[in-house]
Amino acid sequence: MEMHNNVKVSRALSPVAAGTDNTAFVSEILDTANYNNNELAIAIGANTDADATFTVLIEESDAANMASQNAVADADLLGTEAEASFDYSDDNETRKIGYIGKKRYIRATITPANNAAGNIYIAALWLQSGARKVPVA
């Protein structure tokens, strides 16, 4: 099966240039309705800080505005948040994490720590497949 008509790609995080503090990066909210497979793909640029870390958290909710959100249980993730997280030594790499839970809406937060002296470039996309209706626009 070809991929083009069977995968939906949505913006999660627009490219972030020169993040130099510990402000969290919060993704766009993803509506998982009508898709069996939901994945976050993260692109990491160069980071000039020598001790910065970036922790990934996936949250879920039944509300479109993420009201009453909670952290996704490990059993509802493909991969782990620890594997999706990264640090100063992971320049120009990628990470991914999947969601197989039952809530309709999800979002990701990437929280830096010790990112005071450097710059970080980050972007992320939501990938969805297993659509109930194909082809996917």
Secondary structure, DSSP 4 states (H G I P E B T S, - for coil): --SGGGEEEEEEEEEEEEE-S-PPEEPPPEE-TTEEEEEEEEEE-----SS-EEEEEEEEESSTT-TT-EEPPGGGEES-HHHH-EETT-TT-EEEEEE--S-SEEEEEEEEES-SS--EEEEEEEEEEEESSSS--
